[in-house]
Amino acid sequence: MTTDSRSIVDAISLLGLPPLDDLKESQVRGTACVWCAKSLSVDTAVDLGERRHKRLDGSYSTFPRACRPCTRAAGVRALADHAPLCEQCTDDPGACTTGMALQRLIREHRR
């Protein structure tokens, strides 16, 4: 990865997910959106990447997925949380790779 750009996958890793305890089995398995619980298909799902979770006897992974509208909304929330606290975003939004990656994610999931 270059310092002047981030991929959509990198921006996706910045999205906060609901706590596992609040999710239904279908959301944990990736057959439903982690935010709205809408059923997903291969065509409608956005892969949110591997997420590691700790427990007393080690760790485990989940592979959450979401619908496009919820992914976009999560990107908007992440950007709104990031930008006011980022000096680069305040001075020159085009200079912040994180802000630019989140903006690309928002545009990509408009459809």
Buried (B, 14 or more C-beta within 10 A) or exposed (E): EEEEEBEBEBBBEBBEBEEBEEBEEBBBEBBBBBBEBBEBEEEEBBEBBEBEEEEEEEEEEBEBBBBBBBBBBBBBEBBEEBBEEBEBBEEEBEEBBBBBBBBBBBEBBEE
